[in-house]
Amino acid sequence: MLESLYRLVRDVPDFPKPGIQFKDITPILLDHRALGQAVDEIVAPFRQDGITKVVAVEARGFVLGAPAALVLNAGLVLVRKPGKLPAATRRAEYQLEYGSDALEVHVDALGAGDRALIVDDVLATGGTAAATAQLVEESGARIVGLSFLIELTDLGGRARLGPGRTVHAALTYPRRLSCARP
């Protein structure tokens, strides 16, 4: 069943820089059936977990997080680069291979009673996902899980998220199915 999604992921060599093999999901987004299947795969392990907020990471995470929130009857929380959100924010900085970056979320977007599912398009080195998890935890909300359309397993991002986290990826490269619940 996932074969149709795997077939639609396009490899783009040397993007955004030489040596990178980019996994392009836009062919999935172009096909409403494939997009629906992708969202179903992202939310499947969490349908019965009482998710109250889907936390979507800029920018492709928004495309997957919004329909995931609708399917789960949950609110949508946007995590963005600094300076992009209009109200008071909470900030998490994280290290990149060369330098650092940061993410922000509105301080009133999550609270102690929320059960959050973090959604993004790709789990690679895990920096963005770890920073997003930090923002959710600092808000007092409980992280129920993290779910991705694609995981690049060779980059070790799952390990950066720490033990005891429920991490799901619909598609994995190298190819194997992947969902781990503590």
Secondary structure per residue as TSV (DSSP state, phi and psi in degrees):
chain	resnum	aa	ss	phi	psi
A	1	M	-	360.0	-38.1
A	2	L	T	-74.4	-14.5
A	3	E	H	-55.5	-37.8
A	4	S	H	-63.8	-35.3
A	5	L	H	-71.6	-43.6
A	6	Y	H	-56.7	-41.4
A	7	R	H	-63.9	-28.1
A	8	L	H	-85.4	-18.2
A	9	V	-	-71.1	124.3
A	10	R	E	-101.0	128.7
A	11	D	E	-84.2	128.3
A	12	V	E	-119.7	105.9
A	13	P	E	-70.3	147.3
A	14	D	T	59.2	36.7
A	15	F	-	-129.9	133.1
A	16	P	S	-84.0	-0.2
A	17	K	S	-147.8	162.3
A	18	P	T	-54.9	137.9
A	19	G	T	94.4	-12.1
A	20	I	-	-93.8	132.7
A	21	Q	E	-104.1	94.7
A	22	F	E	-75.4	133.9
A	23	K	E	-95.3	104.5
A	24	D	E	-90.7	119.4
A	25	I	-	-95.5	1.4
A	26	T	H	-60.2	-31.8
A	27	P	H	-61.9	-31.6
A	28	I	H	-66.7	-42.5
A	29	L	H	-66.3	-26.7
A	30	L	H	-73.8	-18.6
A	31	D	-	-112.1	110.9
A	32	H	H	-60.0	-33.4
A	33	R	H	-68.1	-43.1
A	34	A	H	-65.5	-41.6
A	35	L	H	-61.5	-43.9
A	36	G	H	-60.8	-42.6
A	37	Q	H	-64.0	-41.7
A	38	A	H	-60.7	-45.5
A	39	V	H	-64.1	-43.0
A	40	D	H	-58.4	-41.7
A	41	E	H	-66.6	-37.2
A	42	I	H	-66.6	-40.5
A	43	V	H	-90.6	-15.8
A	44	A	G	-47.4	-49.4
A	45	P	G	-71.0	-9.1
A	46	F	G	-117.1	6.0
A	47	R	T	-59.3	-33.1
A	48	Q	T	-102.5	14.6
A	49	D	S	-97.3	7.8
A	50	G	-	64.1	39.6
A	51	I	-	-63.0	129.5
A	52	T	-	-104.7	-23.7
A	53	K	E	-140.7	132.5
A	54	V	E	-98.1	123.8
A	55	V	E	-102.4	108.3
A	56	A	E	-105.1	138.0
A	57	V	E	-101.0	135.0
A	58	E	T	-54.1	140.5
A	59	A	T	-109.1	-37.7
A	60	R	H	-67.5	-23.3
A	61	G	H	-61.5	-30.0
A	62	F	H	-63.6	-41.1
A	63	V	H	-63.2	-35.5
A	64	L	H	-91.2	-32.3
A	65	G	H	-70.0	-37.7
A	66	A	H	-62.4	-51.5
A	67	P	H	-67.7	-30.3
A	68	A	H	-62.7	-41.9
A	69	A	H	-61.8	-40.8
A	70	L	H	-63.1	-45.3
A	71	V	H	-61.6	-38.1
A	72	L	T	-89.3	1.8
A	73	N	T	54.2	46.1
A	74	A	-	-123.2	162.7
A	75	G	E	-77.2	163.4
A	76	L	E	-113.8	125.7
A	77	V	E	-110.7	128.9
A	78	L	E	-97.8	129.8
A	79	V	E	-110.6	124.0
A	80	R	B	-131.3	167.8
A	81	K	S	-66.9	156.7
A	82	P	T	-55.7	140.7
A	83	G	T	84.0	4.4
A	84	K	-	-98.7	-16.2
A	85	L	S	-100.0	139.5
A	86	P	S	-80.9	-20.7
A	87	A	S	-108.5	-175.1
A	88	A	-	-58.9	138.0
A	89	T	E	-126.8	161.6
A	90	R	E	-108.5	143.2
A	91	R	E	-125.9	142.5
A	92	A	E	-130.3	127.2
A	93	E	E	-98.6	150.3
A	94	Y	E	-146.7	157.6
A	95	Q	E	-90.3	138.4
A	96	L	E	-104.3	176.5
A	97	E	T	-56.5	-42.1
A	98	Y	T	-130.7	96.0
A	99	G	E	109.1	-157.3
A	100	S	E	-144.8	168.1
A	101	D	E	-146.7	179.6
A	102	A	E	-149.5	157.8
A	103	L	E	-130.9	155.5
A	104	E	E	-135.6	155.8
A	105	V	E	-141.4	149.1
A	106	H	E	-60.8	138.1
A	107	V	T	-65.4	-24.2
A	108	D	T	-98.4	11.4
A	109	A	S	-78.9	-28.2
A	110	L	-	-135.1	151.1
A	111	G	-	-144.5	-179.0
A	112	A	T	-59.0	-28.7
A	113	G	T	-87.4	-3.0
A	114	D	-	-82.3	144.3
A	115	R	E	-114.1	111.3
A	116	A	E	-105.6	140.8
A	117	L	E	-115.8	119.0
A	118	I	E	-85.8	129.3
A	119	V	E	-126.9	133.3
A	120	D	E	-148.8	169.2
A	121	D	E	-76.7	-43.0
A	122	V	E	-135.4	135.7
A	123	L	E	-103.3	113.5
A	124	A	S	-112.9	-97.7
A	125	T	S	-83.1	-14.3
A	126	G	S	92.4	-2.4
A	127	G	H	-61.9	-47.7
A	128	T	H	-64.6	-44.4
A	129	A	H	-65.0	-40.6
A	130	A	H	-65.6	-41.1
A	131	A	H	-65.7	-39.2
A	132	T	H	-64.5	-43.0
A	133	A	H	-60.5	-39.7
A	134	Q	H	-60.1	-44.8
A	135	L	H	-60.9	-42.8
A	136	V	H	-64.7	-46.6
A	137	E	H	-64.2	-39.0
A	138	E	H	-65.2	-22.5
A	139	S	T	-79.0	-14.6
A	140	G	T	94.1	-6.1
A	141	A	-	-73.8	159.5
A	142	R	E	-99.0	130.1
A	143	I	E	-84.1	114.8
A	144	V	E	-81.5	-36.5
A	145	G	E	-175.2	172.5
A	146	L	E	-125.3	133.4
A	147	S	E	-134.7	135.8
A	148	F	E	-130.9	150.9
A	149	L	E	-70.7	-44.5
A	150	I	E	-129.3	139.2
A	151	E	E	-121.3	129.7
A	152	L	E	-95.5	90.8
A	153	T	G	-63.1	-29.6
A	154	D	G	-67.9	-14.3
A	155	L	G	-92.3	-6.0
A	156	G	-	72.2	21.3
A	157	G	H	-62.2	-34.0
A	158	R	H	-60.1	-41.3
A	159	A	H	-64.8	-32.3
A	160	R	H	-69.2	-18.1
A	161	L	T	-81.5	-8.9
A	162	G	-	89.0	160.7
A	163	P	T	-73.8	157.2
A	164	G	T	82.5	2.9
A	165	R	-	-93.0	141.9
A	166	T	-	-86.4	114.7
A	167	V	E	-123.2	129.1
A	168	H	E	-127.0	140.2
A	169	A	E	-133.3	128.2
A	170	A	E	-68.0	-43.1
A	171	L	E	-123.7	139.0
A	172	T	E	-128.1	146.2
A	173	Y	E	-130.6	125.5
A	174	P	S	-54.5	150.5
A	175	R	S	-68.2	118.4
A	176	R	-	-166.6	151.4
A	177	L	-	-76.7	146.8
A	178	S	E	-147.3	117.3
A	179	C	E	-151.3	125.5
A	180	A	E	-125.1	120.9
A	181	R	-	-108.2	141.2
A	182	P	-	-66.0	360.0
